[in-house]
Amino acid sequence: MLLGVRGNSASPAPVDLLSHSHKYLLYEAIGRAEAQQSDSRKAWTLRLALDELIRAHTSHLPRSPFALKPTALTSINKRACLYGCAQDTDVPSPDEIIRPDFSLLPDDTLTIIFDGLNGRELAQATLVCTVWANRAIAVAEKRMRSWRKLPIGHCVIPSWTHSVAAHEYLISRVGPRPTRAWWREWTVMRVREMQLSGQHHFAQAERFGPSAELGIPALLLRYAAGLNWMLQAGWSDAEAPPCLLIPAYGAMAIAKAVSDGDCPESRQLAASVWAIYEILLSRARFLSRPVPHAYASLRGIYGLATTDPVWEKLLQPDVQLGFSFQTCTVLQASMDAPTCFPDMSASVPIHRLCSVPCELYNGPIVCFVSTRAHSGQFRSLIQTSTTGCHLPPLATITLEEVLEAGTWAVDEVTCFRKCFVLKVAFPL
């Protein structure tokens, strides 16, 4: 952390602009930082340069009266002498010590610094001092409104810095949001989904064209009831179709695109990834309360681990409570209690999830516990049908509890499946 010197009425007024030599040092420091390979080395190089710049800029100021060697603490009284000075000395408050004022840094210097920070660095800057916190939030809000084309004064996001960090991370995985529509990627996504699920004999582009049986128009007619529910619930004509079809018919392809990172294959599905991500975030802002507990299977054709291999981490023998990980694709779950599953003794029970029959083997299930938003994070699944709900890609999953088979019940009916109780979080 850079430590600034607080000014007072007796101190010289801060200069408005850096001198030519100081500006040269600053730009040279930024160049050295950009040449570093890792973010930590960049931050450390820039920090050392700024320390040197601040020392040079404030060298004409008198030494702070609080920079004395502290002595033993003699009292816990508010006016106790903490720094070896008399009791009537103006001792700084703890808040002033922990959150110093950086007002001596000129505005143009702060502008150069903050415009070059990414979302995670902006979030860290909010912890330095009140001046930096306000500047970081303002920069993040401006950047986020520009990306999402949000009008000034509307759509206030709980944490602008977290939203910028999530947005930038998605760009690093699939590239920037393209100008093409999601439905132009439908054939590529469906072919890739068939290949990833092992159904290579169905991976034929002509099967998914606009006039084909598995094309978008035919599927919207098939699931007209689900589409009508979404429209009645307030979803727009542009939001409902992709949110209905992409999770059901492209979740594995989305997971592969996000997990592989920014590559030509991932960019081919960028419009679909951005569509489902931004639509679910937009809908989350309209939720007035968390959804009830929701359940999903880890195994089976539509199981979470089958669709997104990152879920296999839950099944590791050394997994502990508090363990967290980040998803790679849109998640589907059902608010139907597990006691509504068909015969639990059957080896392959079938459960209907969002109008899609899901194969649920007699293996572990997960229970999503949704709560109200706090700390700049949304913490609930998003309802998309009468019993179904979704979670956008890049959500954080945290393990809260593990319930062994036969030790827990829903509505006084014992469930003979191991259950992982989870909480979710994602920035808006």
Buried (B, 14 or more C-beta within 10 A) or exposed (E): EBEBBBBEEEBEEEEEEBEEEBBEBBEEBBEBBEEBEEEEEBBEBBBBBBEEBBEBBBEEEEEEEBEEEEEEEEEEEEEEBBBEBEEEEEBBEEEEEEBBBBBBBBEEBBEBBBEBBBBBBBBBBBEBBEBBBEBBBEBBBBBBBEBBEBEEEEEEBBBBBBBBBBBBBBBEBBBEBBEEEBBEBBBBBBBBBBBBBEEEEBBEEEBBBEEBEBBBEBBBEEBEEBBEBBEEBEBEEEBBBBBBBBBBBBBBBBBBBBBBEBEEBBBBBBBBBBBBBBBBBBBBEEBEEBBBBBBBBBBBBBBBBBBBBBBEBBBEEEBEEEBEBEBBBBBBBBBBBBEBBEEBEEEEBBBBBBBBEBBBBBBBBBBBBBEEBEEBBBBBBBBBBEBBBBBBBBBBBBBEEBBEBEEBEBEEEEBEBBBBBBBBBBBB
